[in-house]
């Protein structure tokens, strides 16, 4: 813990959150601009 501030871990964490957000938005039919 403590490696989420400025580093590969923070980038990966944001990437995972973004991918999950896209998958959830696609699954519910509520996407951003039709993604």
N, CA and C atoms as an extended XYZ file, in Angstrom:
105
Properties=species:S:1:pos:R:3:atomname:S:1:resname:S:1:resid:I:1 pbc="F F F"
N         0.846       -1.197        0.000 N   UNK     1
C         0.000        0.000        0.000 CA  UNK     1
C         0.890        1.259        0.000 C   UNK     1
N         0.326        2.352       -0.454 N   UNK     2
C         1.082        3.593       -0.483 CA  UNK     2
C         1.770        3.818       -1.819 C   UNK     2
N         1.563        2.910       -2.783 N   UNK     3
C         2.180        3.072       -4.088 CA  UNK     3
C         1.190        3.569       -5.131 C   UNK     3
N         0.064        4.090       -4.682 N   UNK     4
C        -0.969        4.535       -5.627 CA  UNK     4
C        -0.824        6.007       -5.970 C   UNK     4
N         0.185        6.674       -5.401 N   UNK     5
C         0.347        8.107       -5.649 CA  UNK     5
C         1.546        8.307       -6.567 C   UNK     5
N         1.273        8.616       -7.836 N   UNK     6
C         2.341        8.876       -8.787 CA  UNK     6
C         3.177        7.648       -9.066 C   UNK     6
N         2.748        6.820       -9.998 N   UNK     7
C         3.512        5.618      -10.296 CA  UNK     7
C         2.738        4.692      -11.206 C   UNK     7
N         3.311        3.535      -11.481 N   UNK     8
C         2.670        2.588      -12.380 CA  UNK     8
C         1.379        2.058      -11.762 C   UNK     8
N         1.369        1.923      -10.431 N   UNK     9
C         0.184        1.384       -9.767 CA  UNK     9
C        -1.004        2.330       -9.942 C   UNK     9
N        -0.776        3.634       -9.777 N   UNK    10
C        -1.874        4.592       -9.917 CA  UNK    10
C        -2.401        4.597      -11.346 C   UNK    10
N        -1.490        4.491      -12.318 N   UNK    11
C        -1.907        4.484      -13.722 CA  UNK    11
C        -2.739        3.238      -14.009 C   UNK    11
N        -2.271        2.096      -13.520 N   UNK    12
C        -3.005        0.855      -13.725 CA  UNK    12
C        -4.354        0.886      -13.029 C   UNK    12
N        -4.389        1.495      -11.837 N   UNK    13
C        -5.641        1.565      -11.083 CA  UNK    13
C        -6.666        2.404      -11.834 C   UNK    13
N        -6.229        3.546      -12.364 N   UNK    14
C        -7.133        4.411      -13.138 CA  UNK    14
C        -7.586        3.696      -14.409 C   UNK    14
N        -6.682        2.957      -15.027 N   UNK    15
C        -7.021        2.229      -16.242 CA  UNK    15
C        -8.090        1.186      -15.966 C   UNK    15
N        -7.926        0.457      -14.868 N   UNK    16
C        -8.911       -0.570      -14.515 CA  UNK    16
C       -10.260        0.075      -14.229 C   UNK    16
N       -10.267        1.183      -13.507 N   UNK    17
C       -11.528        1.874      -13.212 CA  UNK    17
C       -12.194        2.342      -14.502 C   UNK    17
N       -11.407        2.866      -15.427 N   UNK    18
C       -11.955        3.370      -16.681 CA  UNK    18
C       -12.553        2.237      -17.501 C   UNK    18
N       -11.841        1.110      -17.555 N   UNK    19
C       -12.340       -0.037      -18.330 CA  UNK    19
C       -13.623       -0.566      -17.701 C   UNK    19
N       -13.648       -0.649      -16.370 N   UNK    20
C       -14.859       -1.115      -15.691 CA  UNK    20
C       -16.017       -0.164      -15.963 C   UNK    20
N       -15.733        1.135      -15.966 N   UNK    21
C       -16.777        2.130      -16.221 CA  UNK    21
C       -17.349        1.954      -17.620 C   UNK    21
N       -16.475        1.708      -18.606 N   UNK    22
C       -16.928        1.512      -19.991 CA  UNK    22
C       -17.761        0.246      -20.098 C   UNK    22
N       -17.301       -0.830      -19.451 N   UNK    23
C       -18.039       -2.101      -19.518 CA  UNK    23
C       -19.415       -1.947      -18.870 C   UNK    23
N       -19.451       -1.271      -17.716 N   UNK    24
C       -20.734       -1.086      -17.020 CA  UNK    24
C       -21.667       -0.222      -17.859 C   UNK    24
N       -21.127        0.850      -18.450 N   UNK    25
C       -21.965        1.745      -19.246 CA  UNK    25
C       -22.470        1.036      -20.495 C   UNK    25
N       -21.647        0.169      -21.069 N   UNK    26
C       -22.089       -0.592      -22.244 CA  UNK    26
C       -23.165       -1.601      -21.840 C   UNK    26
N       -22.970       -2.238      -20.690 N   UNK    27
C       -23.896       -3.280      -20.253 CA  UNK    27
C       -25.271       -2.722      -19.908 C   UNK    27
N       -25.316       -1.481      -19.392 N   UNK    28
C       -26.591       -0.896      -19.004 CA  UNK    28
C       -27.216       -0.101      -20.144 C   UNK    28
N       -26.455        0.088      -21.242 N   UNK    29
C       -26.977        0.840      -22.371 CA  UNK    29
C       -26.842        2.331      -22.166 C   UNK    29
N       -26.176        2.741      -21.084 N   UNK    30
C       -25.980        4.165      -20.809 CA  UNK    30
C       -24.504        4.473      -20.982 C   UNK    30
N       -24.116        4.741      -22.229 N   UNK    31
C       -22.704        4.950      -22.527 CA  UNK    31
C       -22.391        6.411      -22.778 C   UNK    31
N       -21.104        6.693      -22.988 N   UNK    32
C       -20.692        8.064      -23.249 CA  UNK    32
C       -20.584        8.264      -24.755 C   UNK    32
N       -21.553        8.882      -25.345 N   UNK    33
C       -21.516        9.146      -26.780 CA  UNK    33
C       -21.657        7.882      -27.612 C   UNK    33
N       -22.180        6.826      -27.054 N   UNK    34
C       -22.435        5.609      -27.808 CA  UNK    34
C       -21.301        4.603      -27.765 C   UNK    34
N       -20.384        4.779      -26.840 N   UNK    35
C       -19.267        3.814      -26.720 CA  UNK    35
C       -19.763        2.485      -26.174 C   UNK    35
